[in-house]
Amino acid sequence: MIDARPFDPEQIQRAYDRRSWLYGKLVAPFEFRNHRRAIAKAKIESSDKVLEVAVGPGRAFLEIVKRIDRNNIACGVDAAPGMLALARRTLEAAGYDNFDLREGDARELDFDNGTFDVLYNAYMLDLIPFADIPGILAEFHRVLKPGGRLVLLNMSKRDDERVSWYERLYGGLPGSFVLNVMGACRPVLMGEFVGQAGFVGVEREFVKGVIPSEIITARVG
């Protein structure tokens, strides 16, 4: 794997805020098939307390909300206000109001210990520097209940034996292009990181397609 380019969190937040509408129209539809596959692996029950970190335009969040009771509240956070506005409109247009969307940082989640049964996070860790990932996964572990389920969906590759063409592009193109066009994402393999963060039962599925991805499932012991 190659590490993330040295963009600070504020740069990434501004970039995703600016491109929120475009992302929702052009990128999110290609990701949605993988979202549905990953959410199915979460095995969400109607009474589960669910958190999605990095809700983006809200397509996956809507799928989560559909799976819980109407009197149950799903929580979602994102660093970009533009993405949150899109997500809110997506949920409201579908007729749902049992959600709590708020601006937040995955490095410091504003929830109590052991709040959630399920935490879902997609296409975020692939733009995070390796040095920050253990702290983020520790936060995910902290807010999950004992036995709580973690589901990650990341841009990825089959294995780490060779550098992919996408990684070569990522490393060779100008930083402004990587941030504003490629979304600062590169392929990652998170299974080992998740195990090191104290999760158990870690499993990985590689998903081929327009956006090669991995689905990581694990639970709090």
KATA-V647513 format. One record per pair of residues at least 12 apart in sequence whose ideal C-beta (glycine too) atoms are under 7 Angstrom apart, sorted by the first residue. I is the first residue (numbers start at 1). J is the second residue. Records with the same first field share a line. If there is no record, write none. Layout:
# KATA-V647513
I=J + J
This chain:
# KATA-V647513
1=160 + 187 + 188 + 189
2=167 + 170 + 171 + 186
3=129 + 130
4=127 + 128 + 129 + 184 + 186
5=175 + 178 + 184
7=179 + 184
11=179
12=127 + 184
13=79 + 80
15=179 + 180
16=80 + 83
17=80 + 81 + 82
19=180
20=57 + 80 + 82 + 83 + 86
23=56 + 57
24=57 + 86
28=56 + 57 + 59
30=210 + 211
31=123 + 211
32=59
34=153 + 207 + 209 + 211 + 213
35=59 + 60 + 63 + 122 + 153
36=63
37=207 + 215
38=122 + 151 + 153 + 215
39=60 + 63 + 64 + 120
41=151 + 215 + 217
42=118 + 120 + 149 + 151
44=64 + 67 + 68 + 118
46=68 + 69 + 72
47=69 + 72
48=68 + 117 + 118
49=115 + 116 + 117
50=64 + 68 + 74 + 116 + 117 + 118 + 120
51=75 + 111 + 116 + 119 + 143
52=64 + 76 + 120
53=77 + 106 + 119 + 121 + 124
54=78 + 106 + 121 + 122 + 124
55=76 + 77 + 78 + 83 + 87 + 101
56=78 + 83 + 87
57=83 + 86 + 87 + 90
58=86 + 87 + 90 + 91
59=90
60=122
61=74 + 76 + 87 + 91
62=90 + 91 + 94
64=120
65=91 + 96 + 98 + 99
70=98
71=98
72=98
73=98 + 99 + 100
74=98 + 99
75=100
76=99 + 101
77=102 + 104 + 109
78=103
79=103 + 105
81=103
84=101 + 103
87=101
88=101
106=124 + 136 + 139
107=132 + 135 + 136 + 139
108=139
109=139 + 143
111=143
113=142 + 143
114=144 + 145
115=143
116=143 + 144 + 145 + 148
117=145 + 148 + 149
118=148 + 149
119=140 + 143 + 144 + 148 + 150
120=151
121=152
122=153
123=153 + 154 + 155 + 185
125=152 + 154 + 188 + 190
126=154 + 155 + 185 + 186 + 187 + 188
127=183 + 184 + 185
133=193
134=193 + 196 + 197
137=193 + 194 + 197
138=197
141=197 + 198 + 199 + 220
144=220
145=220
146=220
147=219 + 220
148=219 + 220
149=217 + 219
150=194 + 199 + 217 + 218 + 219
151=215 + 217
152=190 + 216
153=213 + 215
154=188 + 190 + 213 + 214
155=185 + 186 + 187 + 188 + 211 + 212 + 213
156=187 + 188 + 189 + 206 + 212 + 213 + 214
157=187 + 212
158=206
160=189
164=187
166=186 + 187
167=186 + 187
170=182 + 186
187=212
189=214
190=214 + 216
191=204 + 216
194=216 + 218
199=218 + 219 + 220
200=218 + 219 + 221
201=218 + 219
202=216 + 218
203=217
204=216
